[in-house]
Structures are given as C-alpha cells and as structure tokens.
Amino acid sequence: MNILAELRSRFSVALKKVQPDATGTQIEKLSNLVLPSQDTKFGDYQANCAMPLGKQLSLPPRQVAEQLLAALDVSDICNPPEIAGPGFINLRVLDTWLIEQLAKLQKNPKQLGIDPSSVAKTYVLDYSSPNVAKPMHVGHIRSTVIGDALCNVLRQLGHRVISDNHIGDWGTQFGMILYGYKHFADEEALESNSVAELSRLYKLVHQLIDYHSALQEKIPAIEKLILEHVHRLEDMHDTTILEDPKEQKKATKLLRQTETQLAELRSNLDSLRNKVAVIDEDPQLARYASEHPNIGKSVLAETAALHQGDSTNVGLWQRFLPACLIEIEATYKRLGVTFDHTLGESFYQDRLANVIKNLDEKGLIQESEGANCVFLKGFKAPFIVQKKDGAFLYATTDLATIEYRRQKWSPDAILYVVDHRQSLHFEQLFATVRLTGYTDVELQHISFGTVLGEDNKPYKTRSGDAVGLSGLLDESVERAFRTVCENDDARSEPLLSTEERQQVAERIGIGAIKYADLAHNRTSDYVFNYDKMLAMNGNTATYMQYCYARVRSIFAKGNIDIESLRNSDTSILLNEPAERAVAIGLHRFSEALERVAADYRPNHLTAYLFELASIYSSFFENCPVLKAESEHVRNSRLLLCDLTAQTIARGLKLLGIETVERM
C-alpha cells in the first residue's frame, strides 16, 4: 500500500469537514502538504496543512490542527497524531500495521506494495529518435534512458504505454549520404562494411559543409561580433567610476558579462578555425572542398529529389536504410531498450500535404515571404510548416505524427523526451495543435540538459565531434571488467570464470552510464566522468548492484531456500529501530514511483534506491542476520533482506539496469 497516498486521502476527508466550502483543487493542494518526515524522531510523516488553512480561516494554526485531528481517522494506520510547534501534525505508523503490510509483500512479491493507479491512462512516449544516417552519439543517451525509465515506471503503475521511436530516416542527413555516395563512395568498403562506409560518407560531407559555412558565414559573423564586444569593453573601461553604488554595481556586472561573452566568442572562433585547418592541412580534404564549393545546396537538392520520389535516390535510400537500422538496433540491444513502434519521418510523408490542407481549411495558414506559416499569439516568430519551395519541415511531420497517434491510440498524454534546445519548437507545436481544436490531451515536452565534458562544455572528441555512444559503452565496460578481475583475483579462490567476469562487467559498465544519467535531475546538465559513475560508493549503479549482491550473498552463505522462507508462516519482527527503518523504507517504494510519474523525473527513483540501500546498510551493521539470537529473529531479518533485495532489483529494472549475483 502507498502509505502517503492513503494518509493524504484520509486528510482530504478531514479537510473537507473543517472547510466544507473548499474546492476539490484546494483540498488536494492542502492534502499534498502531508509529506514524509524530514526527521524520524518526530514521526514517519508530517502534515503541514494547518498553517495555510489557518490563514484562509483566520484562525490560529494550532486550533486548526486540533480541528483536523478531531475530524481525522487514521487509528488503523497510525499512533495518535501529535501537534508540534505552530501547527505541524506528526504521524507515526503503527508497528502492527507495518507488520501486516510486510506480510502481504512477503506473500505477493510481484507487487512489492505497488498499487495500480486509480485512473489508468494511455501514454504515448516519443524518445531516443536518432538520425539513422549517422552512428548514435553521447547526445542520444539521455533521451533514450530517460524515456525508457518513464515507460517502465508508468507501466508498473498500471498505465497503458506506447513507446514510439520517431527516427530521422528521411531528412537532410540522408541527403548527405546520397551526395556522399555519388561523389566519394568506396564501393568495396560499402560491400564489406556498409555501416562504417556510410558513416564515413556522412562525416565527410558534414565536414565539407561545415568548412564552407565557417568560411562564408560563421567566421565573418563571429569576427564582427568580437570587434563589437571589444569596442564595447573599451567604452566601459573608459567610463568614469559612478557615484551611485547601485549603478556602479550594475555597470560592473555588465562589464563582467561582456567579458564572458567575448571569451566565449573567441573560443567559438578558435573552434571554427580549427575545423577549417583540419581541411586545409589535408591535401585530399582540401581538394574535395575546392571541388565542392556549393555542397550545402547540393545536399538540399538531393534531399528534395528523395522527397519528390526520384527513382535513383529512393532506390539508394532503400538500399542504405536497413544497414543503418541494424547498427542502431545493435546499440539498443546492448542498452536493453525496446520500442513498441519505430515509425520514422518517412512513415508520414504521404500525410504532410493533408496537414497543410487541414490547417488552411481551419483558416490557420498565412503566407509570409512565400512560406506557409501559423502565426501564434505570444510568439515573435511564426511556426513555419511549409517552405517557399514547397518543402515540408519537422514541424509538418510532427503535426502529422500527433494526428496519427490521436487516431491510432487515443492517448491521454503524448510525451516528447527531447533536449531543452527544442523547447521553442514544442511550445509552438503544441500551441498549433490546440488551435486545431485538439485540447483533450496532455502534450508535454520532457526536456533535459546537456552531457558535459570535464571542461564543462558539451562532451566532444578532441576534433570537436560528438562522442560515439558505442565507444562510450565499450570504455565503461572495459573499465568495469578491469575492476571485476582485480576484485576477483584478490580472493583466495576466484569465483568467476572469464565469461562470467565479462557478463558482470557488461551489466556494471552499461548500468553505470544509465544510472549516472538518471540520477541527475533531468533538466540539469552533468559532467560525464567514468570514475564517478563506476564508483563503489555513493549514489551509483555500481553501489546499488553491490548492495543487491551483498544481500544475496547472505542467502548463499547461509544455504537458505528463499522460496521456502517466503512461503513460511514466519512473521516479521520490528524490535529494533533499524528493522523498523527498513520496513518504512520498503513501503516508500510506491511513493517514489508516484513521484516519478507526477513530474516525469526518474531521479526520484534513484534517490529512493540510494536511501533504501543506506537504511539497509545501517540495518546490516546493527542487526546480525545469520547469527541472530533466535531462529524467529533470524528468519524475520532474512525476510527483510529478501524484500530489500527484491525492491532494489525491481527499482533497477525499472531504470533499465540489471543486477548481478556476485561482484
């Protein structure tokens, strides 16, 4: 049972009695002020609703708290509640009730106290969505693991979830491959390793486009901005010291901001010049750049030809796409990520013209500089849905995608797990959808921050390219393998075969990367660091896997038949504070999952698991298990160990991480 949800429900009844005129929303807002206690010496839960309610009723908070207690019925769950301070209500769960609930967990370990949501919804989750013309890189890890974890948690709570990988299989990236194939392909390499050759072609064309863009547009523009900032700084330095301290503080702040901006501009200029130098210093690349001065426009032409059904380009697309998909699927298999559907951009191509037609019929299309646009209140720029040359855009495809999902699955919510840089696009997309009359669905952009390198800049290779995801996973697994071997070799008798060591390393290495990402608030940036990710202490997957393995080792050491123990009549005892802390911790699993579902942040679950592991560690140190003073105490503690292990394993599984029996 979700204790917090039950207590909030009981408080809702009491609040309604104390304030009969309150709306449902007001009651819910107040009942949500029942929270886990920050300090267990005051109780397990604390209700802080008397203070705001006292303001509404113009009554002292303690008087309101007394009225709430008079109307509150929690006698079957809690000891008599106590009022503290200005009106806090402290609640301590009855040990007898905890023991009853633990017995239910023991008999029904599949649920682990997780109640299905009272209102089952249908969710469509759009996540990962790589461009298939190039290998997946570090930027894809966040969308993939966050989306997968959200799918798992929502399903665990009883919701219907449809996962859809909206891959980029039709856009400019394929135009790059088509152009690259026609001008730079190595047919032998394409036959022997098509994925590697297609990746090389994509990278080469991208390099050449960046080269010309840097020389013709970006470098001149940045040089101009640098000059403007230099002149601005000279003017600032020449300004006499201001007499007004506030004005002086503002001027100093502006000076520092301008200096920072100038430093960033110079850094960007250096990066662009380095990219240009890579081409200029390589005779072959320099020749390619000279021979293909308009490569950017040519790539767009190849893309347009593909979209218009050019037989040659469509044939090449059909030839290359399967190899690209196989490569991406291999990465997903390694990550343990699957999708219900993989409906890429190409799936919607025959629906795009109808999108424009429907918008036009609703009077939403306006022409601007030859392009078809939707002008939205509150946005400076229009939402462009068709370019001047008739080409469709991501916006058009996204509108078609929403319409398809609406007709196919009738969702209550569509969630897009995409990085924060796309925020404006989704704001305009959702606003456009609502203008069409589709207002009965929750449309959410589940945004996330950037993976950074040790320099606190977006994680890149030395050449400035995005770090490949496959290589990232390899490195993590290799590091884990070395640690596994060192630890196993340090034993008097190693336990693991070479194959087992590799299997354990794979789970630890992959789990470390996933957990490190999910443990951060998704809206925050974080620094990618192997040492921290693979650490055996702290809030890491490795520590959680170790904690699970340590619990399991107790059963192996004691030669315990877990199934017989689970099916026995042994009642769990809560005689020690550490035992009770574990019991409370186990019951907060469902609370953590509900928090994840409420704001789509998997870090609530990682925080819970780490807290549970910490509670268990204290229990393990203070409460002997195999050497307990009696058989009943021993079996009771074994059951607490078993439920802890199952909860950790289930929590990690929901995060997409596998456990290991031995480390």
C-alpha positions in Angstrom: 0.0 0.0 0.0 1.1 3.6 -0.7 1.0 4.9 2.8 1.5 8.5 1.8 -1.4 8.3 -0.7 -3.7 6.7 2.0 -2.8 9.4 4.5 -3.5 12.1 2.0 -6.8 10.5 1.3 -7.7 10.5 5.0 -6.6 14.1 5.4 -8.8 15.1 2.4 -11.8 13.8 4.2 -10.9 15.7 7.4 -10.1 18.9 5.5 -13.5 18.8 3.8 -15.1 18.6 7.2 -13.1 21.5 8.6 -13.6 23.7 5.4 -16.8 22.5 3.7 -16.7 25.3 1.1 -13.3 24.3 -0.2 -13.0 23.2 -3.8 -11.5 19.9 -4.8 -8.4 21.6 -6.1 -8.0 23.4 -2.8 -8.4 20.2 -0.8 -5.9 18.4 -3.0 -3.4 21.2 -2.6 -3.7 21.1 1.2 -3.6 17.3 1.4 -0.4 17.3 -0.7 1.2 19.0 2.3 1.2 15.6 4.0 4.8 14.5 3.4 7.5 12.1 4.7 9.0 13.5 7.8 12.5 15.0 7.4 13.4 13.9 10.9 12.3 10.4 12.1 12.4 11.5 15.7 9.2 13.4 15.1 7.4 10.6 13.2 7.2 8.9 9.8 5.0 11.6 8.2 4.2 15.2 8.8 1.1 17.2 7.8 1.8 20.9 7.3 -1.6 22.0 6.1 -2.8 23.7 9.3 -0.8 26.8 8.7 -2.1 27.8 5.2 -5.6 26.6 6.2 -5.4 28.8 9.3 -4.7 31.8 7.1 -7.7 31.0 5.0 -10.0 30.6 8.0 -8.4 33.5 10.0 -7.7 31.0 12.9 -4.5 30.1 14.8 -2.8 27.2 13.1 -2.8 25.1 16.3 -6.5 25.5 16.6 -7.0 24.4 13.0 -4.7 21.4 13.6 -6.8 20.4 16.6 -9.9 20.6 14.4 -8.2 18.5 11.8 -7.3 15.8 14.3 -10.9 15.8 15.6 -12.1 15.1 12.1 -9.2 12.7 11.1 -9.5 8.9 11.3 -6.1 7.2 11.0 -6.4 5.0 14.0 -6.0 1.8 12.0 -2.7 3.1 10.4 -1.0 5.4 12.9 -0.5 6.0 16.6 -2.4 9.0 17.9 -1.2 12.0 15.9 0.7 14.8 17.8 0.7 18.5 17.2 4.0 20.2 17.3 5.3 23.8 17.0 2.9 26.3 15.3 0.6 23.5 14.0 2.6 20.6 12.5 0.9 17.3 12.8 3.3 14.4 13.3 2.2 10.9 12.4 3.9 7.6 13.3 2.8 4.4 11.6 1.7 1.6 13.8 4.2 -1.3 14.0 1.3 -3.8 13.9 0.1 -2.2 10.7 3.6 -2.3 9.2 3.9 -5.9 10.0 0.6 -6.7 8.4 1.7 -4.9 5.2 5.1 -6.6 5.2 3.3 -10.0 5.4 1.3 -9.0 2.2 4.6 -8.1 0.5 6.1 -11.4 1.5 3.2 -13.4 0.0 2.9 -11.2 -3.1 6.4 -10.2 -4.1 5.3 -9.3 -7.7 3.6 -6.2 -6.5 6.0 -5.1 -3.7 3.3 -2.8 -2.3 2.8 -1.0 -5.6 -0.9 -0.2 -6.1 -2.1 0.3 -9.7 -3.1 3.9 -10.4 -6.8 4.5 -9.6 -7.1 6.1 -13.1 -5.3 4.1 -15.8 -4.2 6.4 -18.7 -2.9 5.9 -22.2 0.5 7.4 -22.8 2.5 7.7 -26.0 6.2 8.3 -25.3 8.4 9.6 -28.1 12.0 9.2 -27.2 15.5 8.4 -28.5 14.7 9.3 -32.1 18.2 9.4 -33.6 19.0 10.3 -37.2 19.8 6.9 -38.6 22.2 8.1 -41.2 24.9 8.5 -38.6 26.1 6.5 -35.5 24.4 7.2 -32.2 26.4 9.5 -30.0 26.5 10.7 -26.4 23.7 13.1 -27.0 21.3 10.2 -27.5 21.9 8.6 -24.1 19.7 11.0 -22.2 16.6 10.8 -24.3 16.9 7.0 -24.6 17.4 6.1 -20.9 15.0 8.8 -19.5 12.3 7.7 -22.0 12.8 4.0 -21.3 12.7 4.5 -17.5 9.5 6.6 -17.7 7.9 3.9 -19.9 8.8 1.2 -17.3 7.5 3.2 -14.3 4.2 4.2 -15.9 3.6 0.6 -16.9 4.4 -0.6 -13.4 1.7 1.8 -12.2 -0.8 0.2 -14.4 -0.9 2.7 -17.3 -1.1 1.7 -21.0 2.1 3.0 -22.6 3.0 3.0 -26.3 6.7 3.7 -27.0 7.5 5.1 -30.4 11.0 5.7 -31.7 10.4 8.6 -34.2 13.7 8.1 -36.1 15.1 10.6 -38.6 15.2 8.4 -41.7 14.1 10.9 -44.4 15.7 14.3 -43.8 18.8 16.2 -44.7 21.0 13.6 -43.1 20.1 11.2 -45.9 20.7 13.9 -48.4 24.3 14.0 -47.1 24.7 10.2 -47.5 23.2 10.4 -51.1 25.6 13.2 -52.1 28.5 11.4 -50.4 27.8 8.2 -52.1 27.6 9.8 -55.6 30.9 11.7 -55.2 33.1 10.0 -52.6 32.0 6.3 -52.1 34.3 3.4 -51.9 32.2 0.5 -53.3 34.5 -2.2 -51.9 34.2 -0.7 -48.4 30.5 -0.3 -48.8 30.1 -4.0 -49.7 32.4 -5.2 -46.8 31.2 -2.9 -44.1 28.3 -0.7 -45.3 27.7 0.9 -41.9 31.3 2.1 -41.5 31.4 3.4 -45.1 28.1 5.2 -44.8 29.2 6.8 -41.5 32.5 7.9 -43.2 30.5 9.5 -46.1 28.2 11.3 -43.7 31.1 12.6 -41.6 33.0 13.7 -44.7 30.0 15.6 -46.3 29.3 17.2 -42.9 32.9 18.3 -42.6 32.8 19.9 -46.0 29.5 21.7 -45.3 30.8 23.0 -42.0 34.0 24.1 -43.7 32.3 26.3 -46.3 29.7 27.5 -43.8 32.5 28.6 -41.4 34.5 30.4 -44.1 31.5 32.1 -45.8 29.2 32.8 -42.8 30.2 31.8 -39.3 33.7 33.1 -39.0 33.0 36.6 -40.5 29.9 36.9 -38.3 31.8 36.0 -35.1 34.7 38.3 -36.1 32.2 41.1 -36.4 30.7 40.3 -33.0 34.1 40.1 -31.4 35.0 43.6 -32.8 31.7 45.0 -31.4 32.4 43.5 -28.0 36.0 44.8 -27.9 34.8 48.3 -28.7 32.0 48.0 -26.1 34.5 46.9 -23.4 36.8 49.9 -24.3 33.9 52.2 -23.8 33.1 50.5 -20.5 36.6 50.8 -19.2 36.7 54.5 -20.3 33.6 55.2 -18.2 34.4 57.1 -15.1 33.5 55.5 -11.8 29.9 56.1 -11.0 28.9 57.7 -7.7 25.7 55.7 -7.2 26.8 52.3 -5.7 23.8 50.5 -7.3 24.6 51.9 -10.7 28.3 51.1 -10.2 27.3 47.5 -9.3 25.1 47.2 -12.4 27.9 48.6 -14.6 30.5 46.2 -13.1 28.1 43.2 -13.7 27.5 44.3 -17.3 31.3 44.6 -17.7 31.9 41.0 -16.5 29.0 39.7 -18.7 30.5 41.3 -21.7 34.0 39.9 -20.9 32.5 36.4 -20.6 30.6 36.8 -23.9 33.8 37.9 -25.6 35.7 34.9 -24.2 33.0 32.6 -25.5 33.1 34.2 -28.9 36.9 33.9 -29.1 36.6 30.2 -28.1 34.0 29.6 -30.7 36.2 31.3 -33.3 39.1 29.2 -32.4 37.0 26.1 -32.7 35.8 27.1 -36.2 39.3 27.9 -37.3 40.5 24.6 -36.1 37.8 22.8 -38.2 38.9 24.9 -41.2 42.5 24.0 -40.6 41.7 20.3 -40.5 40.5 20.6 -44.1 43.2 23.0 -45.3 46.0 20.8 -43.9 44.8 17.6 -45.5 45.6 17.7 -49.3 42.7 15.3 -50.2 40.2 17.1 -48.0 41.3 20.5 -49.3 40.8 19.2 -52.9 37.3 18.0 -52.0 36.5 21.3 -50.5 37.7 23.1 -53.6 35.8 20.8 -56.0 32.5 21.1 -54.0 32.1 24.8 -53.1 28.3 24.5 -53.1 28.0 21.2 -51.3 25.4 22.5 -48.8 22.9 23.5 -51.5 23.7 20.3 -53.4 22.8 18.2 -50.4 19.5 20.0 -50.1 18.8 19.3 -53.7 19.5 15.5 -53.2 17.1 15.6 -50.2 14.4 17.3 -52.2 14.8 14.8 -55.0 14.4 12.0 -52.5 11.2 13.6 -51.1 9.9 14.1 -54.7 10.2 10.4 -55.4 13.3 10.4 -57.6 13.8 6.8 -58.5 17.6 6.8 -58.1 17.6 8.5 -54.7 14.6 6.4 -53.4 16.5 3.2 -54.6 19.6 4.3 -52.7 17.6 5.2 -49.6 16.0 1.7 -49.7 19.4 0.1 -50.1 21.2 2.0 -47.3 18.4 2.3 -44.7 18.4 -1.4 -43.5 22.1 -1.3 -42.7 21.7 1.9 -40.7 18.8 0.4 -38.7 20.8 -2.7 -37.9 23.5 -0.6 -36.5 21.1 1.3 -34.3 19.3 -1.8 -33.2 22.6 -3.3 -32.0 23.1 -0.3 -29.7 19.5 -0.6 -28.4 20.0 -4.3 -27.7 23.1 -3.6 -25.7 21.3 -0.9 -23.7 18.4 -3.3 -23.2 15.9 -0.8 -24.8 13.0 -1.9 -26.9 10.2 0.1 -28.6 6.6 -0.8 -29.4 6.9 1.1 -32.7 9.6 2.6 -34.8 7.7 5.0 -37.1 10.2 7.3 -38.6 9.8 10.5 -40.7 9.4 8.5 -43.9 6.2 6.9 -42.5 4.4 10.2 -42.5 5.5 11.6 -45.9 2.2 10.9 -47.7 0.3 12.7 -44.9 2.1 16.0 -45.0 0.2 17.6 -47.8 -3.0 16.9 -45.9 -1.6 18.6 -42.8 -1.3 21.9 -44.8 -4.7 21.4 -46.3 -6.4 20.9 -42.9 -4.6 23.9 -41.4 -5.7 26.0 -44.4 -9.3 24.9 -44.1 -9.3 26.0 -40.5 -8.0 29.4 -41.5 -4.7 29.0 -39.7 -2.3 29.2 -42.7 -0.8 32.6 -43.5 1.8 33.3 -46.2 5.0 35.0 -45.1 7.8 35.6 -47.6 6.4 32.8 -49.7 6.3 30.2 -46.9 3.2 28.8 -45.3 3.1 29.7 -41.6 0.9 29.6 -38.5 1.0 32.8 -36.5 0.7 32.2 -32.8 -0.2 34.6 -30.1 2.7 35.2 -27.7 5.4 34.1 -30.1 7.5 36.6 -32.1 8.3 34.3 -35.0 5.7 32.3 -36.9 5.5 28.5 -36.9 6.7 27.6 -40.5 5.0 24.4 -41.8 6.0 24.6 -45.5 8.9 26.4 -47.1 8.8 28.7 -50.1 9.9 25.9 -52.4 7.1 23.7 -51.2 9.3 21.5 -49.0 7.9 20.3 -45.7 9.7 20.7 -42.3 10.0 18.9 -39.0 7.0 21.0 -37.9 4.8 19.4 -40.6 5.9 15.9 -39.8 5.3 16.5 -36.0 1.8 17.7 -36.7 1.1 14.6 -38.9 2.6 12.4 -36.1 0.2 13.8 -33.5 -2.8 13.4 -35.7 -1.8 9.8 -36.5 -1.2 9.0 -32.8 -4.5 10.6 -31.9 -6.4 8.4 -34.4 -4.5 5.2 -33.7 -4.1 5.1 -30.0 -6.5 7.8 -28.5 -3.9 8.8 -25.9 -4.5 10.8 -22.7 -0.9 12.2 -23.0 1.9 12.4 -25.5 5.3 12.9 -24.0 8.3 14.0 -26.0 11.7 13.2 -24.3 13.8 15.7 -26.2 16.6 18.1 -25.1 15.9 21.6 -23.9 17.2 23.2 -27.0 14.0 22.2 -28.8 11.7 24.0 -26.2 10.5 26.7 -28.6 9.7 24.2 -31.3 7.5 22.2 -28.9 5.8 25.3 -27.5 4.8 26.3 -31.0 3.9 22.8 -32.0 1.6 22.3 -29.0 0.0 25.8 -29.5 -0.7 25.0 -33.1 -2.3 21.7 -32.2 -4.6 23.4 -29.7 -5.6 25.9 -32.3 -6.8 23.0 -34.4 -9.2 22.0 -31.6 -7.2 19.1 -30.2 -7.3 20.1 -26.5 -8.2 16.9 -24.7 -4.7 15.5 -24.5 -1.7 16.3 -22.3 1.2 17.4 -24.6 4.4 17.5 -22.7 8.0 18.3 -23.7 10.1 16.3 -21.2 13.2 18.4 -21.6 16.7 17.6 -20.4 20.1 19.2 -20.0 23.4 18.5 -21.7 26.1 15.9 -21.1 29.3 17.9 -20.5 33.0 17.0 -20.6 35.5 17.7 -17.8 35.8 21.3 -19.3 32.1 21.9 -18.5 31.4 22.2 -22.2 29.3 19.8 -24.3 31.1 16.4 -24.3 33.1 16.2 -27.6 36.1 14.5 -29.0 39.3 16.4 -29.4 38.4 17.1 -33.0 35.1 18.6 -31.9 32.9 15.8 -33.0 30.2 14.3 -30.8 31.4 11.3 -28.8 30.1 8.0 -30.2 27.8 6.1 -28.0 29.2 2.7 -28.9 32.7 3.7 -27.9 31.4 5.2 -24.7 29.8 1.9 -23.7 32.9 0.0 -24.6 35.1 2.1 -22.4 32.8 1.8 -19.5 32.6 -2.0 -19.8 36.4 -2.2 -20.2 36.9 -0.3 -17.0 34.3 -2.4 -15.2 36.0 -5.6 -16.5 39.4 -4.5 -15.1 37.8 -3.8 -11.7 35.9 -7.1 -11.6 39.1 -9.0 -12.5 41.1 -7.2 -9.8 38.5 -7.8 -7.1 38.0 -11.5 -8.1 41.7 -12.2 -8.3 42.2 -10.7 -4.8 40.1 -13.5 -3.4 41.9 -16.6 -2.1 39.9 -18.5 -4.6 38.4 -16.6 -7.6 34.7 -17.2 -8.0 34.1 -16.0 -11.6 35.0 -17.6 -14.9 36.3 -15.3 -17.7 32.8 -15.4 -19.3 31.1 -14.6 -16.0 33.5 -11.7 -15.5 32.6 -10.3 -18.9 28.9 -10.7 -18.2 29.2 -8.9 -14.9 31.3 -6.2 -16.4 28.8 -5.6 -19.2 26.0 -5.1 -16.6 28.1 -2.9 -14.4 29.5 -0.8 -17.2 26.2 -0.2 -19.0 24.4 0.2 -15.7 26.9 2.9 -14.6 26.2 5.1 -17.6 22.5 4.7 -17.4 22.2 5.3 -13.6 24.6 8.3 -13.7 22.3 10.0 -16.2 19.1 9.1 -14.4 20.4 10.1 -11.0 20.6 13.7 -12.1 17.5 15.9 -12.3 16.8 15.6 -16.0 16.7 19.4 -16.5 20.2 19.8 -15.2 23.5 19.4 -17.2 26.0 17.0 -15.8 29.7 16.2 -16.3 30.4 12.7 -17.8 33.0 11.1 -15.6 33.8 7.3 -15.7 35.5 7.3 -12.2 32.4 8.8 -10.5 30.0 6.6 -12.5 31.8 3.4 -11.6 32.5 4.2 -8.0 31.6 1.6 -5.4 30.3 4.1 -3.0 27.8 6.9 -3.4 24.7 7.1 -5.5 25.8 4.9 -8.4 24.6 1.8 -10.1 27.7 0.0 -9.1 27.0 0.7 -5.4 23.3 -0.4 -5.9 24.4 -3.6 -7.7 26.9 -4.3 -4.9 24.2 -3.8 -2.3 22.0 -6.3 -4.1 24.8 -8.8 -4.4 25.7 -8.4 -0.8 22.2 -9.2 0.3 22.0 -12.2 -2.0 25.3 -13.5 -0.6 23.7 -13.8 2.8 21.3 -16.4 1.4 24.1 -18.2 -0.4 26.3 -18.2 2.7 23.5 -19.5 4.9 22.3 -22.0 2.3 18.8 -20.5 2.6 15.9 -21.7 0.5 14.3 -18.4 -0.3 11.1 -19.8 -1.7 10.5 -21.9 1.4 11.2 -18.9 3.6 8.8 -16.7 1.7 6.0 -19.4 1.9 6.6 -20.0 5.6 4.5 -18.7 8.5 7.3 -16.5 9.8 6.1 -13.1 10.9 8.4 -10.2 10.6 9.6 -8.6 13.9 10.3 -4.9 14.3 12.0 -4.9 17.7 15.0 -2.8 16.6 14.9 0.8 15.2 17.0 -0.4 12.2 14.4 -3.1 11.4 11.6 -0.6 11.6 13.5 1.8 9.4 13.9 -0.9 6.7 10.1 -1.6 6.9 9.2 2.1 6.4 11.8 2.3 3.6 10.3 -0.7 1.8 6.8 0.9 1.9 8.0 4.1 0.3 8.8 2.3 -3.0 5.4 3.1 -4.4 5.7 6.7 -3.2 8.9 7.1 -5.2 7.2 5.7 -8.3 4.3 8.0 -8.0 6.7 11.0 -7.8 8.4 9.9 -11.0 5.0 9.7 -12.7 3.9 13.0 -11.3 6.7 15.1 -12.9 8.4 12.6 -15.2 11.8 12.7 -13.3 13.5 9.3 -12.8 15.9 10.8 -10.3 13.2 10.4 -7.6 13.6 6.6 -8.0 17.4 6.7 -7.9 17.2 8.9 -4.7 14.8 6.4 -3.2 17.0 3.4 -4.0 20.1 5.0 -2.6 18.2 5.9 0.6 16.9 2.3 0.9 20.4 1.0 0.4 21.7 3.3 3.1 19.0 2.3 5.5 19.8 -1.4 4.8 23.5 -0.8 5.4 22.7 0.5 8.9 20.4 -2.5 9.5 23.2 -4.9 8.3 25.7 -3.3 10.7 23.4 -3.3 13.7 21.3 -6.4 13.3 23.0 -9.7 12.9 21.2 -11.9 10.4 22.6 -15.4 10.2 23.9 -15.1 13.8 20.7 -13.7 15.2 19.8 -14.6 18.8 16.9 -16.9 17.8 15.6 -18.7 14.7 12.5 -16.4 14.6 14.6 -13.3 14.6 16.9 -14.8 12.1 14.1 -15.7 9.7 12.4 -12.3 10.2 15.6 -10.5 9.3 16.2 -12.8 6.3 12.7 -11.8 5.1 13.6 -8.1 5.4 16.8 -8.8 3.5 14.8 -10.6 0.8 12.3 -7.8 0.4 15.1 -5.3 0.3 16.9 -7.2 -2.5 13.7 -7.6 -4.5 12.9 -3.9 -4.2 16.4 -2.9 -5.3 16.2 -5.3 -8.2 12.8 -4.1 -9.2 13.8 -0.4 -8.9 16.9 -1.0 -11.0 14.9 -3.0 -13.6 12.5 -0.1 -13.9 15.6 2.1 -14.6 16.7 -0.4 -17.3 19.6 -1.7 -15.2 20.4 -5.4 -14.5 21.6 -6.8 -11.2 24.5 -9.2 -10.6 24.5 -12.0 -8.1 28.3 -11.7 -7.5 30.8 -8.9 -8.0 
